[in-house]
Amino acid sequence: MPRAVILRSNAEVAFSEMPFDPRSSFGPRVAAGYDDEPRGDEAAAVARLAELAGDGPALELAIGTGRIGLPLAASGVRVDGVELSAAMIERLRAKPGGDALSVTCGDMATVVLPDRYRLVYVVFNSLMNLVTQDAQVECVANAARHLTADGVLVVENVVPDPMYGLRQDRDGVDQYVDAGRIGPDGVTIEVGRYDRVSQRVDKCHLGFGASGVEAEPLALRYVWPSELDLMARLAGLRLHARWGGWSGEPFDARSTRHVSVYGG
Ligand SMILES: C[S@@+](CC[C@H](N)C(=O)[O-])C[C@H]1O[C@@H](n2cnc3c(N)ncnc32)[C@H](O)[C@@H]1O
């Protein structure tokens, strides 16, 4: 009897996707601690967005706790928001000025609002929380539909880096484990798996301490700047400007993120 030969096609080299729902990944615990460590470039981001918004109004997709939306509104621009996680909205509402913003609880890829905006923006990699290319394309088209004729769309994303220091496992899936905080009371680590085919990352921040293990799972889909430019073109928009950061840093081969401005 010949032995059975088991052939594995590329399709079977599988990346098993973690179930991902932003409502649970950005649930009450994450929302409560979300603003504990600001990134430090908030003032520069708000100044740049205020300049682009002009007389406004502005719409933030995935507004979160209002880290950017609230100071932008405080600068005099009317800011509306869209956010999927009720816990993040609740946190926004509890902050000074949070009650004054009109925030719609919904999916930024499909939400339909009655107004048109001089500025629509989606920052801090939030577009990447849509984990398929189709959903990202849909979101860019939806953002474009909400622009005034002279309006601009601003996207801030990391630049995917194929050299992440990942190692490929036997299933052809890249993965990493990174040490975070190491202290006498516990440690934090981040683990992740990256599928080059779908550009999807499943990751989890893990904290080990006296109270046990805390897990913060998150899924993302990397989107290349050039791929985003094509999504914008499908939506009838063209790249107007691209910087390596909010202060107008040049975008070059060493840039780890980009701030891109699209318009008609
Ligand atoms: C990294 S946080 C960024 C929040 C805020 N933009 C900031 O800069 O601090 C990503 C946010 O996107 C929200 N989100 C994820 N998927 C979404 C979707 N499909 N529609 C609306 N919001 C979404 C999450 O709930 C979370 O609040």
The ligand as an SDF file (V2000), in Angstrom:
LIG
                    3D

 27 29  0  0  0  0  0  0  0  0999 V2000
   -6.2650   53.6330   18.7220 C   0  0  0  0  0  0  0  0  0  0  0  0
   -7.8510   54.2100   19.1940 S   0  0  0  0  0  0  0  0  0  0  0  0
   -7.7500   55.8820   18.6260 C   0  0  0  0  0  0  0  0  0  0  0  0
   -8.7430   56.8040   19.2460 C   0  0  0  0  0  0  0  0  0  0  0  0
   -8.5460   58.2890   18.9090 C   0  0  0  0  0  0  0  0  0  0  0  0
   -8.7400   58.5150   17.4850 N   0  0  0  0  0  0  0  0  0  0  0  0
   -7.1670   58.7640   19.3310 C   0  0  0  0  0  0  0  0  0  0  0  0
   -6.4320   59.2350   18.4740 O   0  0  0  0  0  0  0  0  0  0  0  0
   -6.8570   58.6800   20.5200 O   0  0  0  0  0  0  0  0  0  0  0  0
   -8.8820   53.4150   17.9910 C   0  0  0  0  0  0  0  0  0  0  0  0
  -10.3410   53.7080   18.1810 C   0  0  0  0  0  0  0  0  0  0  0  0
  -11.0380   53.2160   17.0200 O   0  0  0  0  0  0  0  0  0  0  0  0
  -12.3040   52.7410   17.4370 C   0  0  0  0  0  0  0  0  0  0  0  0
  -12.8290   51.8880   16.3500 N   0  0  0  0  0  0  0  0  0  0  0  0
  -12.3270   50.7130   15.9200 C   0  0  0  0  0  0  0  0  0  0  0  0
  -13.0360   50.2480   14.8820 N   0  0  0  0  0  0  0  0  0  0  0  0
  -13.9950   51.1700   14.6450 C   0  0  0  0  0  0  0  0  0  0  0  0
  -15.0360   51.2570   13.6790 C   0  0  0  0  0  0  0  0  0  0  0  0
  -15.2150   50.2930   12.7610 N   0  0  0  0  0  0  0  0  0  0  0  0
  -15.8400   52.3380   13.6780 N   0  0  0  0  0  0  0  0  0  0  0  0
  -15.6780   53.3180   14.6170 C   0  0  0  0  0  0  0  0  0  0  0  0
  -14.7010   53.2740   15.5680 N   0  0  0  0  0  0  0  0  0  0  0  0
  -13.8760   52.2120   15.5770 C   0  0  0  0  0  0  0  0  0  0  0  0
  -11.9730   52.0170   18.7190 C   0  0  0  0  0  0  0  0  0  0  0  0
  -13.1090   51.7390   19.4970 O   0  0  0  0  0  0  0  0  0  0  0  0
  -10.9980   53.0250   19.3500 C   0  0  0  0  0  0  0  0  0  0  0  0
  -11.6880   53.9620   20.1320 O   0  0  0  0  0  0  0  0  0  0  0  0
  1  2  1  0
  2  3  1  0
  2 10  1  0
  3  4  1  0
  4  5  1  0
  5  6  1  0
  5  7  1  0
  7  8  2  0
  7  9  1  0
 10 11  1  0
 11 12  1  0
 11 26  1  0
 12 13  1  0
 13 14  1  0
 13 24  1  0
 14 15  1  0
 14 23  1  0
 15 16  2  0
 16 17  1  0
 17 18  1  0
 17 23  2  0
 18 19  1  0
 18 20  2  0
 20 21  1  0
 21 22  2  0
 22 23  1  0
 24 25  1  0
 24 26  1  0
 26 27  1  0
M  CHG  2   2   1   9  -1
M  END
$$$$
